[in-house]
Amino acid sequence: MRPKITEEELASLKATRSDNEWNRVCLEIKTARGGVYPSDWWPVVMASGLAESIAKGWAIPGTAEIQIETE
């Protein structure tokens, strides 16, 4: 089972001030787990409204939606 998100990681997400910072922190979190999100990512970050709440606080409101990019 993948590890759960840590309080330190949640604090890093909450400290983001832009979508670029959000994406960087998300990548760090995923990289720490071999390229996958923590096992509780969806309920703790997305479904809870945490991601949306954080994005609304950015200087230029953005979205914390997960976006799929092709390389």
N, CA, C and O atoms as a Maestro MAE file, in Angstrom:
{
 s_m_m2io_version
 :::
 2.0.0
}

f_m_ct {
 s_m_title
 :::
 protein
 m_atom[284] {
  # First column is atom index #
  i_m_mmod_type
  r_m_x_coord
  r_m_y_coord
  r_m_z_coord
  i_m_residue_number
  s_m_chain_name
  s_m_pdb_residue_name
  s_m_pdb_atom_name
  i_m_atomic_number
  :::
  1 25 0.843 -1.185 0.000 1 A "MET " " N  " 7
  2 3 0.000 0.000 0.000 1 A "MET " " CA " 6
  3 2 0.889 1.249 0.000 1 A "MET " " C  " 6
  4 15 1.906 1.306 0.690 1 A "MET " " O  " 8
  5 25 0.483 2.236 -0.783 2 A "ARG " " N  " 7
  6 3 1.228 3.496 -0.828 2 A "ARG " " CA " 6
  7 2 1.059 4.244 0.488 2 A "ARG " " C  " 6
  8 15 0.011 4.169 1.128 2 A "ARG " " O  " 8
  9 25 2.109 4.968 0.883 3 A "PRO " " N  " 7
  10 3 1.998 5.777 2.104 3 A "PRO " " CA " 6
  11 2 0.952 6.880 1.948 3 A "PRO " " C  " 6
  12 15 0.661 7.326 0.839 3 A "PRO " " O  " 8
  13 25 0.405 7.300 3.060 4 A "LYS " " N  " 7
  14 3 -0.569 8.392 3.073 4 A "LYS " " CA " 6
  15 2 0.160 9.728 3.027 4 A "LYS " " C  " 6
  16 15 1.362 9.802 3.284 4 A "LYS " " O  " 8
  17 25 -0.578 10.779 2.698 5 A "ILE " " N  " 7
  18 3 -0.006 12.115 2.665 5 A "ILE " " CA " 6
  19 2 0.366 12.541 4.089 5 A "ILE " " C  " 6
  20 15 -0.356 12.247 5.041 5 A "ILE " " O  " 8
  21 25 1.482 13.227 4.222 6 A "THR " " N  " 7
  22 3 1.960 13.637 5.544 6 A "THR " " CA " 6
  23 2 1.470 15.043 5.880 6 A "THR " " C  " 6
  24 15 1.049 15.793 5.001 6 A "THR " " O  " 8
  25 25 1.531 15.382 7.149 7 A "GLU " " N  " 7
  26 3 1.161 16.730 7.586 7 A "GLU " " CA " 6
  27 2 2.093 17.760 6.955 7 A "GLU " " C  " 6
  28 15 1.661 18.862 6.613 7 A "GLU " " O  " 8
  29 25 3.359 17.411 6.799 8 A "GLU " " N  " 7
  30 3 4.321 18.318 6.163 8 A "GLU " " CA " 6
  31 2 3.940 18.573 4.701 8 A "GLU " " C  " 6
  32 15 4.014 19.706 4.224 8 A "GLU " " O  " 8
  33 25 3.538 17.532 4.005 9 A "GLU " " N  " 7
  34 3 3.115 17.686 2.601 9 A "GLU " " CA " 6
  35 2 1.849 18.534 2.500 9 A "GLU " " C  " 6
  36 15 1.729 19.370 1.605 9 A "GLU " " O  " 8
  37 25 0.911 18.318 3.415 10 A "LEU " " N  " 7
  38 3 -0.307 19.133 3.420 10 A "LEU " " CA " 6
  39 2 0.030 20.596 3.676 10 A "LEU " " C  " 6
  40 15 -0.555 21.486 3.059 10 A "LEU " " O  " 8
  41 25 0.968 20.849 4.579 11 A "ALA " " N  " 7
  42 3 1.389 22.220 4.857 11 A "ALA " " CA " 6
  43 2 2.023 22.844 3.619 11 A "ALA " " C  " 6
  44 15 1.802 24.022 3.339 11 A "ALA " " O  " 8
  45 25 2.801 22.075 2.882 12 A "SER " " N  " 7
  46 3 3.422 22.578 1.655 12 A "SER " " CA " 6
  47 2 2.358 22.945 0.621 12 A "SER " " C  " 6
  48 15 2.465 23.974 -0.046 12 A "SER " " O  " 8
  49 25 1.339 22.108 0.491 13 A "LEU " " N  " 7
  50 3 0.247 22.417 -0.438 13 A "LEU " " CA " 6
  51 2 -0.471 23.690 -0.009 13 A "LEU " " C  " 6
  52 15 -0.762 24.549 -0.842 13 A "LEU " " O  " 8
  53 25 -0.757 23.816 1.271 14 A "LYS " " N  " 7
  54 3 -1.487 24.979 1.787 14 A "LYS " " CA " 6
  55 2 -0.678 26.263 1.624 14 A "LYS " " C  " 6
  56 15 -1.258 27.347 1.560 14 A "LYS " " O  " 8
  57 25 0.643 26.163 1.556 15 A "ALA " " N  " 7
  58 3 1.510 27.340 1.428 15 A "ALA " " CA " 6
  59 2 1.665 27.811 -0.014 15 A "ALA " " C  " 6
  60 15 2.277 28.851 -0.254 15 A "ALA " " O  " 8
  61 25 1.122 27.067 -0.982 16 A "THR " " N  " 7
  62 3 1.278 27.480 -2.375 16 A "THR " " CA " 6
  63 2 0.522 28.765 -2.641 16 A "THR " " C  " 6
  64 15 -0.523 29.033 -2.048 16 A "THR " " O  " 8
  65 25 1.082 29.558 -3.557 17 A "ARG " " N  " 7
  66 3 0.482 30.851 -3.888 17 A "ARG " " CA " 6
  67 2 0.165 30.988 -5.373 17 A "ARG " " C  " 6
  68 15 -0.216 32.061 -5.839 17 A "ARG " " O  " 8
  69 25 0.329 29.882 -6.118 18 A "SER " " N  " 7
  70 3 0.031 29.907 -7.549 18 A "SER " " CA " 6
  71 2 -0.118 28.472 -8.048 18 A "SER " " C  " 6
  72 15 0.246 27.512 -7.368 18 A "SER " " O  " 8
  73 25 -0.665 28.361 -9.257 19 A "ASP " " N  " 7
  74 3 -0.796 27.023 -9.831 19 A "ASP " " CA " 6
  75 2 0.579 26.416 -10.119 19 A "ASP " " C  " 6
  76 15 0.741 25.198 -10.047 19 A "ASP " " O  " 8
  77 25 1.572 27.256 -10.445 20 A "ASN " " N  " 7
  78 3 2.917 26.725 -10.674 20 A "ASN " " CA " 6
  79 2 3.499 26.126 -9.404 20 A "ASN " " C  " 6
  80 15 4.103 25.054 -9.438 20 A "ASN " " O  " 8
  81 25 3.317 26.818 -8.280 21 A "GLU " " N  " 7
  82 3 3.787 26.283 -6.999 21 A "GLU " " CA " 6
  83 2 3.026 24.995 -6.663 21 A "GLU " " C  " 6
  84 15 3.627 24.015 -6.222 21 A "GLU " " O  " 8
  85 25 1.717 25.000 -6.871 22 A "TRP " " N  " 7
  86 3 0.895 23.824 -6.612 22 A "TRP " " CA " 6
  87 2 1.423 22.621 -7.396 22 A "TRP " " C  " 6
  88 15 1.600 21.532 -6.850 22 A "TRP " " O  " 8
  89 25 1.668 22.845 -8.691 23 A "ASN " " N  " 7
  90 3 2.151 21.763 -9.541 23 A "ASN " " CA " 6
  91 2 3.511 21.257 -9.078 23 A "ASN " " C  " 6
  92 15 3.768 20.053 -9.106 23 A "ASN " " O  " 8
  93 25 4.389 22.172 -8.650 24 A "ARG " " N  " 7
  94 3 5.709 21.769 -8.170 24 A "ARG " " CA " 6
  95 2 5.594 20.907 -6.922 24 A "ARG " " C  " 6
  96 15 6.255 19.874 -6.817 24 A "ARG " " O  " 8
  97 25 4.763 21.322 -5.982 25 A "VAL " " N  " 7
  98 3 4.586 20.560 -4.746 25 A "VAL " " CA " 6
  99 2 3.951 19.200 -5.042 25 A "VAL " " C  " 6
  100 15 4.360 18.188 -4.472 25 A "VAL " " O  " 8
  101 25 2.961 19.172 -5.925 26 A "CYS " " N  " 7
  102 3 2.336 17.897 -6.295 26 A "CYS " " CA " 6
  103 2 3.369 16.948 -6.896 26 A "CYS " " C  " 6
  104 15 3.381 15.757 -6.586 26 A "CYS " " O  " 8
  105 25 4.228 17.478 -7.752 27 A "LEU " " N  " 7
  106 3 5.261 16.652 -8.366 27 A "LEU " " CA " 6
  107 2 6.222 16.112 -7.306 27 A "LEU " " C  " 6
  108 15 6.624 14.951 -7.368 27 A "LEU " " O  " 8
  109 25 6.588 16.943 -6.341 28 A "GLU " " N  " 7
  110 3 7.463 16.483 -5.251 28 A "GLU " " CA " 6
  111 2 6.800 15.356 -4.458 28 A "GLU " " C  " 6
  112 15 7.447 14.370 -4.104 28 A "GLU " " O  " 8
  113 25 5.512 15.511 -4.185 29 A "ILE " " N  " 7
  114 3 4.774 14.501 -3.425 29 A "ILE " " CA " 6
  115 2 4.726 13.188 -4.208 29 A "ILE " " C  " 6
  116 15 4.963 12.114 -3.655 29 A "ILE " " O  " 8
  117 25 4.416 13.289 -5.496 30 A "LYS " " N  " 7
  118 3 4.363 12.082 -6.339 30 A "LYS " " CA " 6
  119 2 5.740 11.434 -6.483 30 A "LYS " " C  " 6
  120 15 5.865 10.212 -6.399 30 A "LYS " " O  " 8
  121 25 6.758 12.241 -6.698 31 A "THR " " N  " 7
  122 3 8.113 11.716 -6.888 31 A "THR " " CA " 6
  123 2 8.574 10.936 -5.660 31 A "THR " " C  " 6
  124 15 9.265 9.924 -5.783 31 A "THR " " O  " 8
  125 25 8.190 11.408 -4.485 32 A "ALA " " N  " 7
  126 3 8.561 10.725 -3.245 32 A "ALA " " CA " 6
  127 2 7.946 9.331 -3.148 32 A "ALA " " C  " 6
  128 15 8.374 8.516 -2.331 32 A "ALA " " O  " 8
  129 25 6.939 9.059 -3.985 33 A "ARG " " N  " 7
  130 3 6.250 7.764 -3.966 33 A "ARG " " CA " 6
  131 2 6.370 7.036 -5.297 33 A "ARG " " C  " 6
  132 15 5.500 6.249 -5.669 33 A "ARG " " O  " 8
  133 25 7.442 7.305 -5.999 34 A "GLY " " N  " 7
  134 3 7.672 6.594 -7.255 34 A "GLY " " CA " 6
  135 2 6.754 7.022 -8.388 34 A "GLY " " C  " 6
  136 15 6.508 6.240 -9.306 34 A "GLY " " O  " 8
  137 25 6.244 8.248 -8.344 35 A "GLY " " N  " 7
  138 3 5.430 8.759 -9.437 35 A "GLY " " CA " 6
  139 2 3.935 8.598 -9.277 35 A "GLY " " C  " 6
  140 15 3.189 8.786 -10.239 35 A "GLY " " O  " 8
  141 25 3.481 8.256 -8.090 36 A "VAL " " N  " 7
  142 3 2.039 8.129 -7.848 36 A "VAL " " CA " 6
  143 2 1.647 8.970 -6.629 36 A "VAL " " C  " 6
  144 15 2.460 9.224 -5.741 36 A "VAL " " O  " 8
  145 25 0.390 9.392 -6.613 37 A "TYR " " N  " 7
  146 3 -0.099 10.164 -5.480 37 A "TYR " " CA " 6
  147 2 -0.229 9.271 -4.242 37 A "TYR " " C  " 6
  148 15 -0.322 8.049 -4.364 37 A "TYR " " O  " 8
  149 25 -0.235 9.882 -3.046 38 A "PRO " " N  " 7
  150 3 -0.458 9.108 -1.822 38 A "PRO " " CA " 6
  151 2 -1.797 8.372 -1.891 38 A "PRO " " C  " 6
  152 15 -2.701 8.780 -2.621 38 A "PRO " " O  " 8
  153 25 -1.912 7.309 -1.142 39 A "SER " " N  " 7
  154 3 -3.118 6.475 -1.189 39 A "SER " " CA " 6
  155 2 -4.382 7.238 -0.797 39 A "SER " " C  " 6
  156 15 -5.473 6.900 -1.255 39 A "SER " " O  " 8
  157 25 -4.248 8.247 0.032 40 A "ASP " " N  " 7
  158 3 -5.422 8.999 0.491 40 A "ASP " " CA " 6
  159 2 -5.551 10.365 -0.178 40 A "ASP " " C  " 6
  160 15 -6.262 11.234 0.328 40 A "ASP " " O  " 8
  161 25 -4.874 10.567 -1.311 41 A "TRP " " N  " 7
  162 3 -4.889 11.865 -2.001 41 A "TRP " " CA " 6
  163 2 -6.312 12.330 -2.326 41 A "TRP " " C  " 6
  164 15 -6.692 13.459 -2.016 41 A "TRP " " O  " 8
  165 25 -7.082 11.453 -2.947 42 A "TRP " " N  " 7
  166 3 -8.419 11.878 -3.384 42 A "TRP " " CA " 6
  167 2 -9.290 12.327 -2.214 42 A "TRP " " C  " 6
  168 15 -9.806 13.443 -2.262 42 A "TRP " " O  " 8
  169 25 -9.482 11.526 -1.167 43 A "PRO " " N  " 7
  170 3 -10.376 11.976 -0.099 43 A "PRO " " CA " 6
  171 2 -9.829 13.155 0.707 43 A "PRO " " C  " 6
  172 15 -10.595 14.030 1.110 43 A "PRO " " O  " 8
  173 25 -8.529 13.189 0.944 44 A "VAL " " N  " 7
  174 3 -7.956 14.223 1.810 44 A "VAL " " CA " 6
  175 2 -7.756 15.551 1.083 44 A "VAL " " C  " 6
  176 15 -7.997 16.612 1.659 44 A "VAL " " O  " 8
  177 25 -7.321 15.504 -0.168 45 A "VAL " " N  " 7
  178 3 -6.979 16.735 -0.880 45 A "VAL " " CA " 6
  179 2 -8.074 17.177 -1.843 45 A "VAL " " C  " 6
  180 15 -8.438 18.352 -1.859 45 A "VAL " " O  " 8
  181 25 -8.593 16.277 -2.628 46 A "MET " " N  " 7
  182 3 -9.525 16.657 -3.687 46 A "MET " " CA " 6
  183 2 -10.984 16.655 -3.215 46 A "MET " " C  " 6
  184 15 -11.642 17.694 -3.262 46 A "MET " " O  " 8
  185 25 -11.490 15.526 -2.768 47 A "ALA " " N  " 7
  186 3 -12.910 15.408 -2.421 47 A "ALA " " CA " 6
  187 2 -13.286 16.261 -1.213 47 A "ALA " " C  " 6
  188 15 -14.438 16.672 -1.075 47 A "ALA " " O  " 8
  189 25 -12.328 16.525 -0.351 48 A "SER " " N  " 7
  190 3 -12.601 17.325 0.848 48 A "SER " " CA " 6
  191 2 -12.806 18.803 0.538 48 A "SER " " C  " 6
  192 15 -13.327 19.548 1.369 48 A "SER " " O  " 8
  193 25 -12.395 19.231 -0.661 49 A "GLY " " N  " 7
  194 3 -12.472 20.644 -1.017 49 A "GLY " " CA " 6
  195 2 -11.210 21.414 -0.681 49 A "GLY " " C  " 6
  196 15 -11.138 22.616 -0.938 49 A "GLY " " O  " 8
  197 25 -10.209 20.748 -0.111 50 A "LEU " " N  " 7
  198 3 -8.968 21.415 0.262 50 A "LEU " " CA " 6
  199 2 -8.283 22.041 -0.959 50 A "LEU " " C  " 6
  200 15 -7.874 23.201 -0.908 50 A "LEU " " O  " 8
  201 25 -8.158 21.290 -2.041 51 A "ALA " " N  " 7
  202 3 -7.490 21.800 -3.240 51 A "ALA " " CA " 6
  203 2 -8.206 23.037 -3.766 51 A "ALA " " C  " 6
  204 15 -7.562 24.029 -4.107 51 A "ALA " " O  " 8
  205 25 -9.514 22.986 -3.834 52 A "GLU " " N  " 7
  206 3 -10.297 24.113 -4.338 52 A "GLU " " CA " 6
  207 2 -10.136 25.326 -3.431 52 A "GLU " " C  " 6
  208 15 -10.004 26.450 -3.915 52 A "GLU " " O  " 8
  209 25 -10.146 25.110 -2.133 53 A "SER " " N  " 7
  210 3 -9.995 26.192 -1.173 53 A "SER " " CA " 6
  211 2 -8.631 26.858 -1.313 53 A "SER " " C  " 6
  212 15 -8.528 28.084 -1.262 53 A "SER " " O  " 8
  213 25 -7.601 26.067 -1.487 54 A "ILE " " N  " 7
  214 3 -6.250 26.608 -1.654 54 A "ILE " " CA " 6
  215 2 -6.184 27.436 -2.931 54 A "ILE " " C  " 6
  216 15 -5.664 28.552 -2.917 54 A "ILE " " O  " 8
  217 25 -6.702 26.908 -4.027 55 A "ALA " " N  " 7
  218 3 -6.642 27.602 -5.315 55 A "ALA " " CA " 6
  219 2 -7.370 28.942 -5.269 55 A "ALA " " C  " 6
  220 15 -6.942 29.892 -5.924 55 A "ALA " " O  " 8
  221 25 -8.444 29.036 -4.520 56 A "LYS " " N  " 7
  222 3 -9.196 30.287 -4.417 56 A "LYS " " CA " 6
  223 2 -8.406 31.372 -3.699 56 A "LYS " " C  " 6
  224 15 -8.698 32.558 -3.855 56 A "LYS " " O  " 8
  225 25 -7.408 30.977 -2.913 57 A "GLY " " N  " 7
  226 3 -6.615 31.939 -2.167 57 A "GLY " " CA " 6
  227 2 -5.418 32.486 -2.922 57 A "GLY " " C  " 6
  228 15 -4.727 33.371 -2.418 57 A "GLY " " O  " 8
  229 25 -5.160 31.985 -4.108 58 A "TRP " " N  " 7
  230 3 -4.015 32.459 -4.871 58 A "TRP " " CA " 6
  231 2 -4.265 33.875 -5.370 58 A "TRP " " C  " 6
  232 15 -5.410 34.270 -5.589 58 A "TRP " " O  " 8
  233 25 -3.170 34.651 -5.551 59 A "ALA " " N  " 7
  234 3 -3.269 36.027 -6.036 59 A "ALA " " CA " 6
  235 2 -4.022 36.083 -7.368 59 A "ALA " " C  " 6
  236 15 -4.880 36.942 -7.569 59 A "ALA " " O  " 8
  237 25 -3.697 35.173 -8.262 60 A "ILE " " N  " 7
  238 3 -4.432 35.028 -9.513 60 A "ILE " " CA " 6
  239 2 -5.167 33.702 -9.378 60 A "ILE " " C  " 6
  240 15 -4.570 32.641 -9.559 60 A "ILE " " O  " 8
  241 25 -6.453 33.753 -9.064 61 A "PRO " " N  " 7
  242 3 -7.177 32.503 -8.835 61 A "PRO " " CA " 6
  243 2 -6.968 31.507 -9.974 61 A "PRO " " C  " 6
  244 15 -7.043 31.848 -11.155 61 A "PRO " " O  " 8
  245 25 -6.713 30.315 -9.589 62 A "GLY " " N  " 7
  246 3 -6.481 29.264 -10.569 62 A "GLY " " CA " 6
  247 2 -7.279 28.034 -10.223 62 A "GLY " " C  " 6
  248 15 -8.311 28.102 -9.556 62 A "GLY " " O  " 8
  249 25 -6.787 26.929 -10.680 63 A "THR " " N  " 7
  250 3 -7.453 25.678 -10.391 63 A "THR " " CA " 6
  251 2 -6.451 24.659 -9.911 63 A "THR " " C  " 6
  252 15 -5.315 24.617 -10.383 63 A "THR " " O  " 8
  253 25 -6.869 23.848 -8.982 64 A "ALA " " N  " 7
  254 3 -6.019 22.782 -8.484 64 A "ALA " " CA " 6
  255 2 -6.410 21.458 -9.118 64 A "ALA " " C  " 6
  256 15 -6.014 20.389 -8.655 64 A "ALA " " O  " 8
  257 25 -7.197 21.548 -10.189 65 A "GLU " " N  " 7
  258 3 -7.612 20.343 -10.895 65 A "GLU " " CA " 6
  259 2 -6.384 19.598 -11.405 65 A "GLU " " C  " 6
  260 15 -5.407 20.212 -11.832 65 A "GLU " " O  " 8
  261 25 -6.441 18.317 -11.359 66 A "ILE " " N  " 7
  262 3 -5.373 17.499 -11.918 66 A "ILE " " CA " 6
  263 2 -5.502 17.574 -13.421 66 A "ILE " " C  " 6
  264 15 -6.574 17.336 -13.977 66 A "ILE " " O  " 8
  265 25 -4.410 17.903 -14.073 67 A "GLN " " N  " 7
  266 3 -4.409 18.002 -15.522 67 A "GLN " " CA " 6
  267 2 -3.461 16.973 -16.101 67 A "GLN " " C  " 6
  268 15 -2.339 16.811 -15.621 67 A "GLN " " O  " 8
  269 25 -3.904 16.291 -17.116 68 A "ILE " " N  " 7
  270 3 -3.064 15.284 -17.757 68 A "ILE " " CA " 6
  271 2 -2.346 15.930 -18.918 68 A "ILE " " C  " 6
  272 15 -2.966 16.524 -19.800 68 A "ILE " " O  " 8
  273 25 -1.034 15.810 -18.908 69 A "GLU " " N  " 7
  274 3 -0.220 16.374 -19.971 69 A "GLU " " CA " 6
  275 2 0.496 15.245 -20.681 69 A "GLU " " C  " 6
  276 15 0.911 14.267 -20.059 69 A "GLU " " O  " 8
  277 25 0.633 15.385 -21.964 70 A "THR " " N  " 7
  278 3 1.399 14.395 -22.720 70 A "THR " " CA " 6
  279 2 2.791 14.947 -22.925 70 A "THR " " C  " 6
  280 15 2.994 16.155 -23.047 70 A "THR " " O  " 8
  281 25 3.737 14.043 -22.960 71 A "GLU " " N  " 7
  282 3 5.130 14.471 -23.136 71 A "GLU " " CA " 6
  283 2 5.502 14.487 -24.586 71 A "GLU " " C  " 6
  284 15 6.636 14.822 -24.929 71 A "GLU " " O  " 8
  :::
 }
 m_bond[283] {
  # First column is bond index #
  i_m_from
  i_m_to
  i_m_order
  :::
  1 1 2 1
  2 2 3 1
  3 3 4 2
  4 3 5 1
  5 5 6 1
  6 6 7 1
  7 7 8 2
  8 7 9 1
  9 9 10 1
  10 10 11 1
  11 11 12 2
  12 11 13 1
  13 13 14 1
  14 14 15 1
  15 15 16 2
  16 15 17 1
  17 17 18 1
  18 18 19 1
  19 19 20 2
  20 19 21 1
  21 21 22 1
  22 22 23 1
  23 23 24 2
  24 23 25 1
  25 25 26 1
  26 26 27 1
  27 27 28 2
  28 27 29 1
  29 29 30 1
  30 30 31 1
  31 31 32 2
  32 31 33 1
  33 33 34 1
  34 34 35 1
  35 35 36 2
  36 35 37 1
  37 37 38 1
  38 38 39 1
  39 39 40 2
  40 39 41 1
  41 41 42 1
  42 42 43 1
  43 43 44 2
  44 43 45 1
  45 45 46 1
  46 46 47 1
  47 47 48 2
  48 47 49 1
  49 49 50 1
  50 50 51 1
  51 51 52 2
  52 51 53 1
  53 53 54 1
  54 54 55 1
  55 55 56 2
  56 55 57 1
  57 57 58 1
  58 58 59 1
  59 59 60 2
  60 59 61 1
  61 61 62 1
  62 62 63 1
  63 63 64 2
  64 63 65 1
  65 65 66 1
  66 66 67 1
  67 67 68 2
  68 67 69 1
  69 69 70 1
  70 70 71 1
  71 71 72 2
  72 71 73 1
  73 73 74 1
  74 74 75 1
  75 75 76 2
  76 75 77 1
  77 77 78 1
  78 78 79 1
  79 79 80 2
  80 79 81 1
  81 81 82 1
  82 82 83 1
  83 83 84 2
  84 83 85 1
  85 85 86 1
  86 86 87 1
  87 87 88 2
  88 87 89 1
  89 89 90 1
  90 90 91 1
  91 91 92 2
  92 91 93 1
  93 93 94 1
  94 94 95 1
  95 95 96 2
  96 95 97 1
  97 97 98 1
  98 98 99 1
  99 99 100 2
  100 99 101 1
  101 101 102 1
  102 102 103 1
  103 103 104 2
  104 103 105 1
  105 105 106 1
  106 106 107 1
  107 107 108 2
  108 107 109 1
  109 109 110 1
  110 110 111 1
  111 111 112 2
  112 111 113 1
  113 113 114 1
  114 114 115 1
  115 115 116 2
  116 115 117 1
  117 117 118 1
  118 118 119 1
  119 119 120 2
  120 119 121 1
  121 121 122 1
  122 122 123 1
  123 123 124 2
  124 123 125 1
  125 125 126 1
  126 126 127 1
  127 127 128 2
  128 127 129 1
  129 129 130 1
  130 130 131 1
  131 131 132 2
  132 131 133 1
  133 133 134 1
  134 134 135 1
  135 135 136 2
  136 135 137 1
  137 137 138 1
  138 138 139 1
  139 139 140 2
  140 139 141 1
  141 141 142 1
  142 142 143 1
  143 143 144 2
  144 143 145 1
  145 145 146 1
  146 146 147 1
  147 147 148 2
  148 147 149 1
  149 149 150 1
  150 150 151 1
  151 151 152 2
  152 151 153 1
  153 153 154 1
  154 154 155 1
  155 155 156 2
  156 155 157 1
  157 157 158 1
  158 158 159 1
  159 159 160 2
  160 159 161 1
  161 161 162 1
  162 162 163 1
  163 163 164 2
  164 163 165 1
  165 165 166 1
  166 166 167 1
  167 167 168 2
  168 167 169 1
  169 169 170 1
  170 170 171 1
  171 171 172 2
  172 171 173 1
  173 173 174 1
  174 174 175 1
  175 175 176 2
  176 175 177 1
  177 177 178 1
  178 178 179 1
  179 179 180 2
  180 179 181 1
  181 181 182 1
  182 182 183 1
  183 183 184 2
  184 183 185 1
  185 185 186 1
  186 186 187 1
  187 187 188 2
  188 187 189 1
  189 189 190 1
  190 190 191 1
  191 191 192 2
  192 191 193 1
  193 193 194 1
  194 194 195 1
  195 195 196 2
  196 195 197 1
  197 197 198 1
  198 198 199 1
  199 199 200 2
  200 199 201 1
  201 201 202 1
  202 202 203 1
  203 203 204 2
  204 203 205 1
  205 205 206 1
  206 206 207 1
  207 207 208 2
  208 207 209 1
  209 209 210 1
  210 210 211 1
  211 211 212 2
  212 211 213 1
  213 213 214 1
  214 214 215 1
  215 215 216 2
  216 215 217 1
  217 217 218 1
  218 218 219 1
  219 219 220 2
  220 219 221 1
  221 221 222 1
  222 222 223 1
  223 223 224 2
  224 223 225 1
  225 225 226 1
  226 226 227 1
  227 227 228 2
  228 227 229 1
  229 229 230 1
  230 230 231 1
  231 231 232 2
  232 231 233 1
  233 233 234 1
  234 234 235 1
  235 235 236 2
  236 235 237 1
  237 237 238 1
  238 238 239 1
  239 239 240 2
  240 239 241 1
  241 241 242 1
  242 242 243 1
  243 243 244 2
  244 243 245 1
  245 245 246 1
  246 246 247 1
  247 247 248 2
  248 247 249 1
  249 249 250 1
  250 250 251 1
  251 251 252 2
  252 251 253 1
  253 253 254 1
  254 254 255 1
  255 255 256 2
  256 255 257 1
  257 257 258 1
  258 258 259 1
  259 259 260 2
  260 259 261 1
  261 261 262 1
  262 262 263 1
  263 263 264 2
  264 263 265 1
  265 265 266 1
  266 266 267 1
  267 267 268 2
  268 267 269 1
  269 269 270 1
  270 270 271 1
  271 271 272 2
  272 271 273 1
  273 273 274 1
  274 274 275 1
  275 275 276 2
  276 275 277 1
  277 277 278 1
  278 278 279 1
  279 279 280 2
  280 279 281 1
  281 281 282 1
  282 282 283 1
  283 283 284 2
  :::
 }
}
